[in-house]
Structures are given as structure tokens and as C-alpha cells.
């Protein structure tokens, strides 16, 4: 396998084995025909890009996506403040155009539209693009790539701001994508991308590894990538999104001065060994230790006759369950707040998803918190106050195995 950014042969350092598509919940009838795909990660010794060894065709992953972003109030507030911040920083006005790549149902673009700025969304999930268009957010139901960018350029589309959250890690043909960005970016424009930061992986937050995420970016690798298509990363910020994300600012060379943030973070990455395969091999060993520790705990609790339920079934939770081999032998049941998942079976492990009230009815001894990144929020949820009062305990599996309320 060759690097998707620079073409150099990549070195495998971690394998999660055969993994189902962790966002694809199943009906009982779909279980026998469930597909699994290899999930292993490699490192490019030439440009330092961490990436999957094999990918699933994007058509299988994104054409019929069930996630609608506007459902969360917190997310809408985030969209508004981000639009305000970017509009002020780049002095956007009614003549400016914001293009969002992977714009989903248009929540972020709506916030720009409310500021009187011109907008265009691009999202390959046809069902979601349709929802956006119906709401007055012009959205092309396409994958963003160089061919589409050239078509847009021919039609006179040039962006003052290109924005993309959680897309840069998802696109296998990343060089073609980057060339597309260059094609529609105005000479003085900026492209802003937000994505999970590689640092999390090295802190044992391995459950962000799944088929949708082809890349696990360091700033070192990103700088190399954008430089190769003739663009420049001129600023970077770390954000708390998704348990640790990066926001990068890209422009045509010389359009903006390179911020000290870029230099500082690259130095930190070199210090931490992000440019060395041995760092990643060590990470792989640490995750194996984490697995052994959690499995020993669950086995001990089961042998003592304790009941254990899993709290919520996010994509990352399904990665953990499948890779660790946590199935019906360990878990009595699983619950999730999202109605869209209730009554369906979890990918790979085939646990029926129940609503939260199953916890109040059956009072399991332990809740395995799979959305560990918001563990505090879960433990302090008013809905779980009763459970806690009666001695219900919480197991946090990542990045360290911890038990609360013991
Ligand atoms: Zn490379």
C-alpha cells in the first residue's frame, strides 16, 4: 500500500482486524448478510501521514447517511458562534461566498446566511442534501473533488471562505480534494478545516479509528500535503471538539503571514515523536494493555455474577466492542438515547438497542460508558441520579479503565 499523499510505501503498525461499518445499525433480517472489512493503520515514513491500509468505497459509507446535524441545540449554538468568528476574522460581507464541503443539512451555512453572506453547500448524501435545499440552503449532492471544483470554477464560483468540519479525514483521494480546494479558493481567501487530531490516538483514544476515518492527521503531515498542491497552512488552533481536534487555516502562498502557532505545534509534534514509526508501535502495545485490563475486569465482574449494561452506542463504542470482543457474554444489554438506533442491532456485536428506561427497570450493577469523552456529563445526568443513588456504578474504558461510584 502506498501513501495517499506522497506515494511512498506505508508501514502497518496497528490492526483492529475485520470490522463492520460501525455506523450501520441492523435489523434482525440484515444480520446474516452484514459485511466486514479489514481495519488496520499505517504510517508513511516519508511524509508522516497516518492512514488506513485499506478503505471502503465512499459510496458504501456516505450516500445514505442517517446523521442529521441540526438535531442538537448545542451544535446549533456552536455553528452560530463559529460563523460570527469567521465572518469577523475574514471581514466577510454580502458579496462574499462561503462554500462548505460536507455541509450536511446546512446548519453551519444557515448561520452564515443569517449574517447576509452568500453560501453554497456540497454534500454527497443525496437524502440530506435534499433536506438542505428544501430549507433554502443551496446544496449540490456531490462528492467534492477536482473535477467538481473545475466545473464550479468554469461557472465563475470562487470562494472567500471554504469550510469543512469532519471531512478532511474522510476522503481517500486527498490530493485530488486538495487540488479542488486550490481551484475554487480566491487569491485572498482562506480554507478552514476541522478534524480529529492525531494526538488523541497516541493518548490511547484508539476508538476514533474506523472506516470513515481514512486519515489521522498531524500538523507535520498536513503541511506536507497542502504544500504538495501549492497551498500553505498558515495558522492552526486546537479545539475540544470530538475529544481533541485541530482547526487549520490554508491559503495561497504569501497571502497571509505564517502564525507562530504553526511553528510551535510542529516543534511539539517533533518532540513527541509524531514523525517516527516507533512512537506508533508503542501506541499499539499500550492499546493492547488497555484491552487486557478492561477484559480482565469484565470477566471478573461476570464471574461474581454482576450485571453490566453498555451506555450508548456511538460509532466509537462499536469500535471498542468489536475490537475488544465484548459481546452478549459480557453485556446484559445496551441503551441509547437516539430513537433511530433503538430496536436495531449493534454492528458486529448484534446487541439489541434499548431506550434508557431499561436501566431503571433492570438496575444493572455496572454501566460501561462507551461515550467516555462525555463521561462526566453522563455520570451527572439527572436521569441517572436514581441509578447512582442505589449504588449503580460506571466503568470508563478509555483512555484509562476507571470505575466511578464504587
Ligand atoms: Zn506519504
Boltz pocket constraint, residues with backbone or C-beta under 6 A from the ligand:
constraints:
  - pocket:
      binder: B
      contacts: [[A, 3], [A, 4], [A, 5], [A, 6], [A, 7], [A, 8], [A, 44], [A, 45], [A, 46], [A, 47], [A, 48], [A, 49]]
      max_distance: 6.0
